[in-house]
Amino acid sequence: MSNNPKHKQDKRPTLADVAKLAGVSLGSASRALSVPDQLRPDTLAKVKQAVNKLGYIPHGAARALASRRTNMVAALYPTLNNPIFARSTHSMQKTLWKYGYQLLLTSHEYQIDDELAVIRSVVERGVDGVIMIGTDHSDELFSMLHRYEVPYVLTWSVDDSDYPYCVGISNFDSAYQIAELVLSYGHSKVGICGGPIERNERARGRRNGVIAAAKNKGIEIPDKWIIEQPFSYEGGRQAMREFYNMDDAPTAIFFGTDILAMGALDECRKLNVKVPEQVSIIGFDGSEESGMTSPSLTTIALPAHEIGHRAAELMLQLINEDDIPPEPPMPATILKRKSLGKAPH
């Protein structure tokens, strides 16, 4: 074949070509691709064989009009720059693909004002359902999904929501539990660094869980020891610089994500601050990378793979309008590692 781009390629096969090769009617060929369960197995096998032989690719828009399905599910993430989300996405895609669905990934990169526009764009594409991170979204967003009858699943969190189809943990309870562990090491000077809490119930739950656990022990965390930083390594580095520019620094610092905590560990090395002898560093996520740091990071492990898998299963059940009971919260696991030590005297 000529490499000339003007060379006329072979004609793209049509559905009529498939029907002719399979020896079936055009209608039967169409149903084989849109509603295969309505055909006899032998007819379906003939059509599939013809499709493979011709290399036929169905026209997505036309098929969607016929079946009212696009076999595509959108997942909206706050960022694609966090390894923990990749584990969940992998399980989600594998589960959807098993049932003939494709995953469309999108993100607003923590620009919460863009969230509605992002979701509107995927709804306009005709997705069959939407999976979103977190429970705190605008009323306008939920109204649009209800108006267009788009089923949705909320993931990673069950906090601040009475929606029955939330797949995730209680961030408040998990933060409370790991805070109790840290406080049992004698720490009374406790700092918190997380991302902005506006429209982010995960950040709020993690912050409030630590505050509540400390308060239960009679410990008040001063406002100056509660810092907001972007969810990034540099955010963690900057937080450590801020803490250690204070006259009175905390001896244990809770970070809202492992990425923030790993950035803080890196900054401690540069500042010659010993972990955990001088300060204990605590993360949240249970990312694989958290076990590779020096010292290894004490953190909360979220069931990322399970969240992705279950969210996909639940999404398919909602699309098929199955009768589904409410989802229970998933467990999180404390990983006690070397970045946590006793409070220095």
Secondary structure, 3 states (H helix, E strand, C coil): CCCCCCCCCCCCCCHHHHHHHHCCCHHHHHHHHHCHHHCCHHHHHHHHHHHHHHCCCCCHHHHHHHHCCCCEEEEEECCCCCHHHHHHHHHHHHHHHHCCCEEEEEECCCCHHHHHHHHHHHHHCCCCEEEEECCCCCHHHHHHHHHCCCCEEEEEECCCCCCCCEEEECHHHHHHHHHHHHHCCCCCCEEEEECCCCCCHHHHHHHHHHHHHHHHCCCCCCHHHEEECCCCHHHHHHHHHHHCCCCCCCCEEEECCHHHHHHHHHHHHHHCCCCCCCCEEECCECCHHHHCCCCCCEEEECCHHHHHHHHHHHHHHHHCCCCCCCCCCCCCEEECCCCCCCCCC
